[in-house]
Amino acid sequence: MLYFLAIFCSPLALLFAGRPFAALFNLILYVLSIALWATIILHHAGFVVWALAFIHAVLVIHDAREYRRMRRIMAATRLD
């Protein structure tokens, strides 16, 4: 679900994933892509920046899920 949300609003998907600083960086990329899309000359650059924001969001969401998975495995195998 977060990956699908990352297509349309990647900063919001990162906030839901629990990564607020990555969401702030991604928001800057997202706003920049919208500003570039609004221009007539640089609209292709806007797509490229949006793609970078999307790829960044997917990688961070994947990393967050892997981190949570690793923590659960470590907690399950801890010897007390």
PyMOL Python script that loads the backbone (N, CA, C, O; Angstrom):
from pymol import cmd

cmd.read_pdbstr("""\
ATOM      1  N   MET A   1       0.817  -1.183   0.000  1.00  0.00           N
ATOM      2  CA  MET A   1       0.000   0.000   0.000  1.00  0.00           C
ATOM      3  C   MET A   1       0.866   1.254   0.000  1.00  0.00           C
ATOM      4  O   MET A   1       0.551   2.236  -0.672  1.00  0.00           O
ATOM      5  N   LEU A   2       1.955   1.211   0.756  1.00  0.00           N
ATOM      6  CA  LEU A   2       2.839   2.383   0.788  1.00  0.00           C
ATOM      7  C   LEU A   2       3.523   2.608  -0.549  1.00  0.00           C
ATOM      8  O   LEU A   2       3.777   3.748  -0.937  1.00  0.00           O
ATOM      9  N   TYR A   3       3.818   1.537  -1.245  1.00  0.00           N
ATOM     10  CA  TYR A   3       4.432   1.686  -2.563  1.00  0.00           C
ATOM     11  C   TYR A   3       3.457   2.345  -3.540  1.00  0.00           C
ATOM     12  O   TYR A   3       3.855   3.172  -4.361  1.00  0.00           O
ATOM     13  N   PHE A   4       2.195   1.978  -3.447  1.00  0.00           N
ATOM     14  CA  PHE A   4       1.191   2.596  -4.305  1.00  0.00           C
ATOM     15  C   PHE A   4       1.022   4.070  -3.964  1.00  0.00           C
ATOM     16  O   PHE A   4       0.875   4.902  -4.860  1.00  0.00           O
ATOM     17  N   LEU A   5       1.042   4.398  -2.678  1.00  0.00           N
ATOM     18  CA  LEU A   5       0.944   5.786  -2.250  1.00  0.00           C
ATOM     19  C   LEU A   5       2.172   6.578  -2.685  1.00  0.00           C
ATOM     20  O   LEU A   5       2.072   7.776  -2.948  1.00  0.00           O
ATOM     21  N   ALA A   6       3.313   5.931  -2.764  1.00  0.00           N
ATOM     22  CA  ALA A   6       4.542   6.614  -3.183  1.00  0.00           C
ATOM     23  C   ALA A   6       4.476   7.090  -4.624  1.00  0.00           C
ATOM     24  O   ALA A   6       5.172   8.037  -4.990  1.00  0.00           O
ATOM     25  N   ILE A   7       3.657   6.456  -5.444  1.00  0.00           N
ATOM     26  CA  ILE A   7       3.512   6.901  -6.828  1.00  0.00           C
ATOM     27  C   ILE A   7       2.880   8.281  -6.881  1.00  0.00           C
ATOM     28  O   ILE A   7       3.305   9.138  -7.656  1.00  0.00           O
ATOM     29  N   PHE A   8       1.860   8.495  -6.053  1.00  0.00           N
ATOM     30  CA  PHE A   8       1.104   9.740  -6.131  1.00  0.00           C
ATOM     31  C   PHE A   8       1.601  10.820  -5.185  1.00  0.00           C
ATOM     32  O   PHE A   8       1.602  12.000  -5.536  1.00  0.00           O
ATOM     33  N   CYS A   9       2.020  10.432  -3.996  1.00  0.00           N
ATOM     34  CA  CYS A   9       2.504  11.421  -3.024  1.00  0.00           C
ATOM     35  C   CYS A   9       3.598  10.768  -2.173  1.00  0.00           C
ATOM     36  O   CYS A   9       3.332  10.262  -1.083  1.00  0.00           O
ATOM     37  N   SER A  10       4.800  10.787  -2.677  1.00  0.00           N
ATOM     38  CA  SER A  10       5.897  10.084  -2.018  1.00  0.00           C
ATOM     39  C   SER A  10       6.244  10.639  -0.633  1.00  0.00           C
ATOM     40  O   SER A  10       6.584   9.846   0.245  1.00  0.00           O
ATOM     41  N   PRO A  11       6.180  11.953  -0.383  1.00  0.00           N
ATOM     42  CA  PRO A  11       6.475  12.407   0.984  1.00  0.00           C
ATOM     43  C   PRO A  11       5.489  11.867   2.017  1.00  0.00           C
ATOM     44  O   PRO A  11       5.880  11.559   3.143  1.00  0.00           O
ATOM     45  N   LEU A  12       4.222  11.749   1.645  1.00  0.00           N
ATOM     46  CA  LEU A  12       3.220  11.211   2.562  1.00  0.00           C
ATOM     47  C   LEU A  12       3.484   9.728   2.842  1.00  0.00           C
ATOM     48  O   LEU A  12       3.307   9.268   3.969  1.00  0.00           O
ATOM     49  N   ALA A  13       3.897   9.000   1.841  1.00  0.00           N
ATOM     50  CA  ALA A  13       4.223   7.586   2.032  1.00  0.00           C
ATOM     51  C   ALA A  13       5.404   7.429   2.988  1.00  0.00           C
ATOM     52  O   ALA A  13       5.431   6.502   3.798  1.00  0.00           O
ATOM     53  N   LEU A  14       6.370   8.325   2.895  1.00  0.00           N
ATOM     54  CA  LEU A  14       7.516   8.255   3.802  1.00  0.00           C
ATOM     55  C   LEU A  14       7.126   8.620   5.227  1.00  0.00           C
ATOM     56  O   LEU A  14       7.672   8.067   6.182  1.00  0.00           O
ATOM     57  N   LEU A  15       6.191   9.539   5.376  1.00  0.00           N
ATOM     58  CA  LEU A  15       5.703   9.845   6.725  1.00  0.00           C
ATOM     59  C   LEU A  15       4.989   8.644   7.328  1.00  0.00           C
ATOM     60  O   LEU A  15       5.170   8.346   8.509  1.00  0.00           O
ATOM     61  N   PHE A  16       4.179   7.949   6.530  1.00  0.00           N
ATOM     62  CA  PHE A  16       3.504   6.754   7.019  1.00  0.00           C
ATOM     63  C   PHE A  16       4.491   5.635   7.328  1.00  0.00           C
ATOM     64  O   PHE A  16       4.217   4.783   8.173  1.00  0.00           O
ATOM     65  N   ALA A  17       5.627   5.632   6.656  1.00  0.00           N
ATOM     66  CA  ALA A  17       6.652   4.613   6.920  1.00  0.00           C
ATOM     67  C   ALA A  17       7.472   4.942   8.160  1.00  0.00           C
ATOM     68  O   ALA A  17       8.262   4.117   8.617  1.00  0.00           O
ATOM     69  N   GLY A  18       7.291   6.137   8.707  1.00  0.00           N
ATOM     70  CA  GLY A  18       8.003   6.521   9.925  1.00  0.00           C
ATOM     71  C   GLY A  18       9.353   7.143   9.670  1.00  0.00           C
ATOM     72  O   GLY A  18      10.232   7.057  10.527  1.00  0.00           O
ATOM     73  N   ARG A  19       9.553   7.761   8.536  1.00  0.00           N
ATOM     74  CA  ARG A  19      10.822   8.402   8.182  1.00  0.00           C
ATOM     75  C   ARG A  19      10.597   9.895   7.900  1.00  0.00           C
ATOM     76  O   ARG A  19      10.528  10.294   6.738  1.00  0.00           O
ATOM     77  N   PRO A  20      10.482  10.725   8.951  1.00  0.00           N
ATOM     78  CA  PRO A  20      10.132  12.140   8.729  1.00  0.00           C
ATOM     79  C   PRO A  20      11.225  12.953   8.041  1.00  0.00           C
ATOM     80  O   PRO A  20      10.907  13.844   7.254  1.00  0.00           O
ATOM     81  N   PHE A  21      12.491  12.681   8.307  1.00  0.00           N
ATOM     82  CA  PHE A  21      13.570  13.455   7.674  1.00  0.00           C
ATOM     83  C   PHE A  21      13.704  13.100   6.197  1.00  0.00           C
ATOM     84  O   PHE A  21      13.960  13.969   5.364  1.00  0.00           O
ATOM     85  N   ALA A  22      13.533  11.839   5.885  1.00  0.00           N
ATOM     86  CA  ALA A  22      13.529  11.432   4.480  1.00  0.00           C
ATOM     87  C   ALA A  22      12.315  12.022   3.767  1.00  0.00           C
ATOM     88  O   ALA A  22      12.385  12.365   2.587  1.00  0.00           O
ATOM     89  N   ALA A  23      11.201  12.137   4.494  1.00  0.00           N
ATOM     90  CA  ALA A  23      10.000  12.740   3.908  1.00  0.00           C
ATOM     91  C   ALA A  23      10.222  14.221   3.616  1.00  0.00           C
ATOM     92  O   ALA A  23       9.733  14.735   2.610  1.00  0.00           O
ATOM     93  N   LEU A  24      10.946  14.900   4.478  1.00  0.00           N
ATOM     94  CA  LEU A  24      11.239  16.315   4.244  1.00  0.00           C
ATOM     95  C   LEU A  24      12.113  16.494   3.004  1.00  0.00           C
ATOM     96  O   LEU A  24      11.844  17.370   2.181  1.00  0.00           O
ATOM     97  N   PHE A  25      13.146  15.680   2.863  1.00  0.00           N
ATOM     98  CA  PHE A  25      13.992  15.730   1.671  1.00  0.00           C
ATOM     99  C   PHE A  25      13.186  15.402   0.420  1.00  0.00           C
ATOM    100  O   PHE A  25      13.346  16.036  -0.623  1.00  0.00           O
ATOM    101  N   ASN A  26      12.314  14.398   0.543  1.00  0.00           N
ATOM    102  CA  ASN A  26      11.506  14.003  -0.589  1.00  0.00           C
ATOM    103  C   ASN A  26      10.479  15.073  -0.936  1.00  0.00           C
ATOM    104  O   ASN A  26      10.133  15.237  -2.106  1.00  0.00           O
ATOM    105  N   LEU A  27       9.993  15.794   0.046  1.00  0.00           N
ATOM    106  CA  LEU A  27       9.060  16.887  -0.214  1.00  0.00           C
ATOM    107  C   LEU A  27       9.729  17.981  -1.034  1.00  0.00           C
ATOM    108  O   LEU A  27       9.106  18.568  -1.919  1.00  0.00           O
ATOM    109  N   ILE A  28      10.988  18.254  -0.743  1.00  0.00           N
ATOM    110  CA  ILE A  28      11.731  19.242  -1.527  1.00  0.00           C
ATOM    111  C   ILE A  28      11.827  18.785  -2.982  1.00  0.00           C
ATOM    112  O   ILE A  28      11.601  19.578  -3.896  1.00  0.00           O
ATOM    113  N   LEU A  29      12.161  17.516  -3.202  1.00  0.00           N
ATOM    114  CA  LEU A  29      12.215  16.985  -4.566  1.00  0.00           C
ATOM    115  C   LEU A  29      10.850  17.031  -5.237  1.00  0.00           C
ATOM    116  O   LEU A  29      10.745  17.359  -6.419  1.00  0.00           O
ATOM    117  N   TYR A  30       9.822  16.709  -4.496  1.00  0.00           N
ATOM    118  CA  TYR A  30       8.468  16.670  -5.040  1.00  0.00           C
ATOM    119  C   TYR A  30       8.000  18.063  -5.463  1.00  0.00           C
ATOM    120  O   TYR A  30       7.430  18.232  -6.541  1.00  0.00           O
ATOM    121  N   VAL A  31       8.243  19.054  -4.611  1.00  0.00           N
ATOM    122  CA  VAL A  31       7.861  20.432  -4.942  1.00  0.00           C
ATOM    123  C   VAL A  31       8.674  20.936  -6.134  1.00  0.00           C
ATOM    124  O   VAL A  31       8.142  21.627  -7.003  1.00  0.00           O
ATOM    125  N   LEU A  32       9.947  20.596  -6.175  1.00  0.00           N
ATOM    126  CA  LEU A  32      10.781  20.987  -7.309  1.00  0.00           C
ATOM    127  C   LEU A  32      10.273  20.360  -8.610  1.00  0.00           C
ATOM    128  O   LEU A  32      10.275  21.011  -9.655  1.00  0.00           O
ATOM    129  N   SER A  33       9.844  19.112  -8.547  1.00  0.00           N
ATOM    130  CA  SER A  33       9.324  18.475  -9.761  1.00  0.00           C
ATOM    131  C   SER A  33       8.034  19.146 -10.217  1.00  0.00           C
ATOM    132  O   SER A  33       7.819  19.307 -11.419  1.00  0.00           O
ATOM    133  N   ILE A  34       7.183  19.537  -9.294  1.00  0.00           N
ATOM    134  CA  ILE A  34       5.952  20.237  -9.670  1.00  0.00           C
ATOM    135  C   ILE A  34       6.274  21.591 -10.278  1.00  0.00           C
ATOM    136  O   ILE A  34       5.642  22.002 -11.250  1.00  0.00           O
ATOM    137  N   ALA A  35       7.262  22.295  -9.707  1.00  0.00           N
ATOM    138  CA  ALA A  35       7.656  23.598 -10.249  1.00  0.00           C
ATOM    139  C   ALA A  35       8.240  23.442 -11.653  1.00  0.00           C
ATOM    140  O   ALA A  35       7.984  24.272 -12.525  1.00  0.00           O
ATOM    141  N   LEU A  36       9.011  22.401 -11.873  1.00  0.00           N
ATOM    142  CA  LEU A  36       9.576  22.183 -13.207  1.00  0.00           C
ATOM    143  C   LEU A  36       8.518  21.744 -14.205  1.00  0.00           C
ATOM    144  O   LEU A  36       8.578  22.110 -15.378  1.00  0.00           O
ATOM    145  N   TRP A  37       7.547  20.960 -13.744  1.00  0.00           N
ATOM    146  CA  TRP A  37       6.461  20.555 -14.626  1.00  0.00           C
ATOM    147  C   TRP A  37       5.616  21.750 -15.063  1.00  0.00           C
ATOM    148  O   TRP A  37       5.058  21.758 -16.160  1.00  0.00           O
ATOM    149  N   ALA A  38       5.527  22.762 -14.191  1.00  0.00           N
ATOM    150  CA  ALA A  38       4.708  23.931 -14.498  1.00  0.00           C
ATOM    151  C   ALA A  38       5.329  24.790 -15.593  1.00  0.00           C
ATOM    152  O   ALA A  38       4.627  25.558 -16.251  1.00  0.00           O
ATOM    153  N   THR A  39       6.622  24.668 -15.792  1.00  0.00           N
ATOM    154  CA  THR A  39       7.263  25.438 -16.857  1.00  0.00           C
ATOM    155  C   THR A  39       7.059  24.739 -18.189  1.00  0.00           C
ATOM    156  O   THR A  39       6.870  23.524 -18.246  1.00  0.00           O
ATOM    157  N   ILE A  40       7.098  25.504 -19.234  1.00  0.00           N
ATOM    158  CA  ILE A  40       6.900  24.927 -20.564  1.00  0.00           C
ATOM    159  C   ILE A  40       8.191  24.279 -21.069  1.00  0.00           C
ATOM    160  O   ILE A  40       8.156  23.237 -21.723  1.00  0.00           O
ATOM    161  N   ILE A  41       9.318  24.899 -20.763  1.00  0.00           N
ATOM    162  CA  ILE A  41      10.588  24.443 -21.315  1.00  0.00           C
ATOM    163  C   ILE A  41      11.145  23.235 -20.555  1.00  0.00           C
ATOM    164  O   ILE A  41      11.687  22.317 -21.171  1.00  0.00           O
ATOM    165  N   LEU A  42      11.015  23.226 -19.222  1.00  0.00           N
ATOM    166  CA  LEU A  42      11.671  22.195 -18.413  1.00  0.00           C
ATOM    167  C   LEU A  42      10.723  21.112 -17.910  1.00  0.00           C
ATOM    168  O   LEU A  42      11.003  20.498 -16.880  1.00  0.00           O
ATOM    169  N   HIS A  43       9.630  20.858 -18.588  1.00  0.00           N
ATOM    170  CA  HIS A  43       8.683  19.877 -18.080  1.00  0.00           C
ATOM    171  C   HIS A  43       9.242  18.457 -18.102  1.00  0.00           C
ATOM    172  O   HIS A  43       8.809  17.621 -17.310  1.00  0.00           O
ATOM    173  N   HIS A  44      10.184  18.167 -18.980  1.00  0.00           N
ATOM    174  CA  HIS A  44      10.821  16.840 -18.983  1.00  0.00           C
ATOM    175  C   HIS A  44      11.719  16.679 -17.755  1.00  0.00           C
ATOM    176  O   HIS A  44      11.810  15.592 -17.184  1.00  0.00           O
ATOM    177  N   ALA A  45      12.373  17.755 -17.359  1.00  0.00           N
ATOM    178  CA  ALA A  45      13.189  17.701 -16.141  1.00  0.00           C
ATOM    179  C   ALA A  45      12.309  17.470 -14.916  1.00  0.00           C
ATOM    180  O   ALA A  45      12.736  16.827 -13.957  1.00  0.00           O
ATOM    181  N   GLY A  46      11.089  17.990 -14.942  1.00  0.00           N
ATOM    182  CA  GLY A  46      10.157  17.742 -13.838  1.00  0.00           C
ATOM    183  C   GLY A  46       9.832  16.275 -13.690  1.00  0.00           C
ATOM    184  O   GLY A  46       9.729  15.768 -12.573  1.00  0.00           O
ATOM    185  N   PHE A  47       9.670  15.583 -14.814  1.00  0.00           N
ATOM    186  CA  PHE A  47       9.420  14.143 -14.755  1.00  0.00           C
ATOM    187  C   PHE A  47      10.621  13.399 -14.182  1.00  0.00           C
ATOM    188  O   PHE A  47      10.456  12.459 -13.405  1.00  0.00           O
ATOM    189  N   VAL A  48      11.811  13.808 -14.555  1.00  0.00           N
ATOM    190  CA  VAL A  48      13.024  13.162 -14.053  1.00  0.00           C
ATOM    191  C   VAL A  48      13.149  13.357 -12.544  1.00  0.00           C
ATOM    192  O   VAL A  48      13.479  12.417 -11.821  1.00  0.00           O
ATOM    193  N   VAL A  49      12.885  14.574 -12.068  1.00  0.00           N
ATOM    194  CA  VAL A  49      12.971  14.840 -10.621  1.00  0.00           C
ATOM    195  C   VAL A  49      11.874  14.069  -9.880  1.00  0.00           C
ATOM    196  O   VAL A  49      12.111  13.558  -8.785  1.00  0.00           O
ATOM    197  N   TRP A  50      10.671  13.983 -10.472  1.00  0.00           N
ATOM    198  CA  TRP A  50       9.619  13.184  -9.851  1.00  0.00           C
ATOM    199  C   TRP A  50      10.029  11.715  -9.772  1.00  0.00           C
ATOM    200  O   TRP A  50       9.780  11.054  -8.764  1.00  0.00           O
ATOM    201  N   ALA A  51      10.655  11.205 -10.829  1.00  0.00           N
ATOM    202  CA  ALA A  51      11.116   9.817 -10.825  1.00  0.00           C
ATOM    203  C   ALA A  51      12.178   9.592  -9.747  1.00  0.00           C
ATOM    204  O   ALA A  51      12.195   8.546  -9.096  1.00  0.00           O
ATOM    205  N   LEU A  52      13.052  10.565  -9.562  1.00  0.00           N
ATOM    206  CA  LEU A  52      14.050  10.456  -8.491  1.00  0.00           C
ATOM    207  C   LEU A  52      13.385  10.437  -7.118  1.00  0.00           C
ATOM    208  O   LEU A  52      13.781   9.670  -6.240  1.00  0.00           O
ATOM    209  N   ALA A  53      12.371  11.283  -6.938  1.00  0.00           N
ATOM    210  CA  ALA A  53      11.647  11.306  -5.667  1.00  0.00           C
ATOM    211  C   ALA A  53      10.934   9.979  -5.434  1.00  0.00           C
ATOM    212  O   ALA A  53      10.923   9.470  -4.314  1.00  0.00           O
ATOM    213  N   PHE A  54      10.345   9.421  -6.476  1.00  0.00           N
ATOM    214  CA  PHE A  54       9.659   8.135  -6.357  1.00  0.00           C
ATOM    215  C   PHE A  54      10.638   7.016  -6.023  1.00  0.00           C
ATOM    216  O   PHE A  54      10.365   6.194  -5.147  1.00  0.00           O
ATOM    217  N   ILE A  55      11.765   6.978  -6.707  1.00  0.00           N
ATOM    218  CA  ILE A  55      12.771   5.938  -6.441  1.00  0.00           C
ATOM    219  C   ILE A  55      13.324   6.082  -5.026  1.00  0.00           C
ATOM    220  O   ILE A  55      13.528   5.088  -4.329  1.00  0.00           O
ATOM    221  N   HIS A  56      13.561   7.311  -4.613  1.00  0.00           N
ATOM    222  CA  HIS A  56      14.033   7.559  -3.241  1.00  0.00           C
ATOM    223  C   HIS A  56      13.014   7.029  -2.233  1.00  0.00           C
ATOM    224  O   HIS A  56      13.389   6.376  -1.260  1.00  0.00           O
ATOM    225  N   ALA A  57      11.744   7.303  -2.457  1.00  0.00           N
ATOM    226  CA  ALA A  57      10.702   6.849  -1.538  1.00  0.00           C
ATOM    227  C   ALA A  57      10.627   5.329  -1.485  1.00  0.00           C
ATOM    228  O   ALA A  57      10.496   4.752  -0.405  1.00  0.00           O
ATOM    229  N   VAL A  58      10.707   4.683  -2.630  1.00  0.00           N
ATOM    230  CA  VAL A  58      10.635   3.215  -2.662  1.00  0.00           C
ATOM    231  C   VAL A  58      11.819   2.604  -1.921  1.00  0.00           C
ATOM    232  O   VAL A  58      11.655   1.642  -1.170  1.00  0.00           O
ATOM    233  N   LEU A  59      12.989   3.150  -2.124  1.00  0.00           N
ATOM    234  CA  LEU A  59      14.170   2.615  -1.438  1.00  0.00           C
ATOM    235  C   LEU A  59      14.095   2.825   0.070  1.00  0.00           C
ATOM    236  O   LEU A  59      14.462   1.931   0.833  1.00  0.00           O
ATOM    237  N   VAL A  60      13.633   3.976   0.507  1.00  0.00           N
ATOM    238  CA  VAL A  60      13.532   4.248   1.943  1.00  0.00           C
ATOM    239  C   VAL A  60      12.447   3.392   2.578  1.00  0.00           C
ATOM    240  O   VAL A  60      12.641   2.885   3.682  1.00  0.00           O
ATOM    241  N   ILE A  61      11.313   3.218   1.915  1.00  0.00           N
ATOM    242  CA  ILE A  61      10.248   2.364   2.449  1.00  0.00           C
ATOM    243  C   ILE A  61      10.727   0.922   2.554  1.00  0.00           C
ATOM    244  O   ILE A  61      10.460   0.246   3.548  1.00  0.00           O
ATOM    245  N   HIS A  62      11.428   0.455   1.538  1.00  0.00           N
ATOM    246  CA  HIS A  62      11.971  -0.908   1.584  1.00  0.00           C
ATOM    247  C   HIS A  62      12.969  -1.057   2.732  1.00  0.00           C
ATOM    248  O   HIS A  62      12.965  -2.069   3.432  1.00  0.00           O
ATOM    249  N   ASP A  63      13.813  -0.060   2.923  1.00  0.00           N
ATOM    250  CA  ASP A  63      14.790  -0.096   4.008  1.00  0.00           C
ATOM    251  C   ASP A  63      14.101  -0.094   5.373  1.00  0.00           C
ATOM    252  O   ASP A  63      14.525  -0.809   6.281  1.00  0.00           O
ATOM    253  N   ALA A  64      13.051   0.696   5.521  1.00  0.00           N
ATOM    254  CA  ALA A  64      12.325   0.745   6.790  1.00  0.00           C
ATOM    255  C   ALA A  64      11.681  -0.601   7.102  1.00  0.00           C
ATOM    256  O   ALA A  64      11.703  -1.056   8.246  1.00  0.00           O
ATOM    257  N   ARG A  65      11.112  -1.230   6.090  1.00  0.00           N
ATOM    258  CA  ARG A  65      10.500  -2.545   6.309  1.00  0.00           C
ATOM    259  C   ARG A  65      11.543  -3.605   6.649  1.00  0.00           C
ATOM    260  O   ARG A  65      11.310  -4.453   7.510  1.00  0.00           O
ATOM    261  N   GLU A  66      12.683  -3.559   5.982  1.00  0.00           N
ATOM    262  CA  GLU A  66      13.751  -4.515   6.286  1.00  0.00           C
ATOM    263  C   GLU A  66      14.300  -4.304   7.695  1.00  0.00           C
ATOM    264  O   GLU A  66      14.632  -5.267   8.386  1.00  0.00           O
ATOM    265  N   TYR A  67      14.393  -3.051   8.117  1.00  0.00           N
ATOM    266  CA  TYR A  67      14.882  -2.755   9.464  1.00  0.00           C
ATOM    267  C   TYR A  67      13.917  -3.311  10.508  1.00  0.00           C
ATOM    268  O   TYR A  67      14.346  -3.928  11.483  1.00  0.00           O
ATOM    269  N   ARG A  68      12.611  -3.095  10.310  1.00  0.00           N
ATOM    270  CA  ARG A  68      11.619  -3.633  11.244  1.00  0.00           C
ATOM    271  C   ARG A  68      11.660  -5.162  11.260  1.00  0.00           C
ATOM    272  O   ARG A  68      11.531  -5.776  12.319  1.00  0.00           O
ATOM    273  N   ARG A  69      11.838  -5.770  10.099  1.00  0.00           N
ATOM    274  CA  ARG A  69      11.925  -7.227  10.019  1.00  0.00           C
ATOM    275  C   ARG A  69      13.153  -7.728  10.762  1.00  0.00           C
ATOM    276  O   ARG A  69      13.074  -8.718  11.489  1.00  0.00           O
ATOM    277  N   MET A  70      14.281  -7.059  10.589  1.00  0.00           N
ATOM    278  CA  MET A  70      15.505  -7.462  11.275  1.00  0.00           C
ATOM    279  C   MET A  70      15.351  -7.340  12.788  1.00  0.00           C
ATOM    280  O   MET A  70      15.825  -8.197  13.533  1.00  0.00           O
ATOM    281  N   ARG A  71      14.681  -6.266  13.248  1.00  0.00           N
ATOM    282  CA  ARG A  71      14.481  -6.085  14.691  1.00  0.00           C
ATOM    283  C   ARG A  71      13.591  -7.190  15.263  1.00  0.00           C
ATOM    284  O   ARG A  71      13.835  -7.671  16.369  1.00  0.00           O
ATOM    285  N   ARG A  72      12.557  -7.595  14.512  1.00  0.00           N
ATOM    286  CA  ARG A  72      11.694  -8.683  14.986  1.00  0.00           C
ATOM    287  C   ARG A  72      12.461  -9.994  15.062  1.00  0.00           C
ATOM    288  O   ARG A  72      12.275 -10.763  16.005  1.00  0.00           O
ATOM    289  N   ILE A  73      13.320 -10.259  14.085  1.00  0.00           N
ATOM    290  CA  ILE A  73      14.102 -11.495  14.096  1.00  0.00           C
ATOM    291  C   ILE A  73      15.085 -11.481  15.258  1.00  0.00           C
ATOM    292  O   ILE A  73      15.258 -12.492  15.938  1.00  0.00           O
ATOM    293  N   MET A  74      15.728 -10.341  15.489  1.00  0.00           N
ATOM    294  CA  MET A  74      16.674 -10.240  16.599  1.00  0.00           C
ATOM    295  C   MET A  74      15.970 -10.417  17.936  1.00  0.00           C
ATOM    296  O   MET A  74      16.506 -11.057  18.841  1.00  0.00           O
ATOM    297  N   ALA A  75      14.781  -9.858  18.066  1.00  0.00           N
ATOM    298  CA  ALA A  75      14.031 -10.006  19.313  1.00  0.00           C
ATOM    299  C   ALA A  75      13.580 -11.452  19.529  1.00  0.00           C
ATOM    300  O   ALA A  75      13.534 -11.930  20.662  1.00  0.00           O
ATOM    301  N   ALA A  76      13.253 -12.135  18.453  1.00  0.00           N
ATOM    302  CA  ALA A  76      12.795 -13.519  18.571  1.00  0.00           C
ATOM    303  C   ALA A  76      13.929 -14.473  18.887  1.00  0.00           C
ATOM    304  O   ALA A  76      13.707 -15.504  19.523  1.00  0.00           O
ATOM    305  N   THR A  77      15.139 -14.153  18.456  1.00  0.00           N
ATOM    306  CA  THR A  77      16.265 -15.064  18.669  1.00  0.00           C
ATOM    307  C   THR A  77      17.130 -14.664  19.858  1.00  0.00           C
ATOM    308  O   THR A  77      18.159 -15.291  20.113  1.00  0.00           O
ATOM    309  N   ARG A  78      16.733 -13.648  20.572  1.00  0.00           N
ATOM    310  CA  ARG A  78      17.551 -13.198  21.719  1.00  0.00           C
ATOM    311  C   ARG A  78      17.494 -14.242  22.827  1.00  0.00           C
ATOM    312  O   ARG A  78      16.427 -14.746  23.177  1.00  0.00           O
ATOM    313  N   LEU A  79      18.642 -14.545  23.358  1.00  0.00           N
ATOM    314  CA  LEU A  79      18.743 -15.529  24.448  1.00  0.00           C
ATOM    315  C   LEU A  79      18.819 -14.793  25.774  1.00  0.00           C
ATOM    316  O   LEU A  79      19.780 -14.075  26.050  1.00  0.00           O
ATOM    317  N   ASP A  80      17.803 -14.979  26.581  1.00  0.00           N
ATOM    318  CA  ASP A  80      17.799 -14.355  27.924  1.00  0.00           C
ATOM    319  C   ASP A  80      17.984 -15.374  28.993  1.00  0.00           C
ATOM    320  O   ASP A  80      18.007 -15.031  30.175  1.00  0.00           O
TER     321      ASP A  80
END
""", "prot")
cmd.dss("prot")
cmd.show_as("cartoon", "prot")
cmd.util.cbc("prot")
cmd.orient("prot")
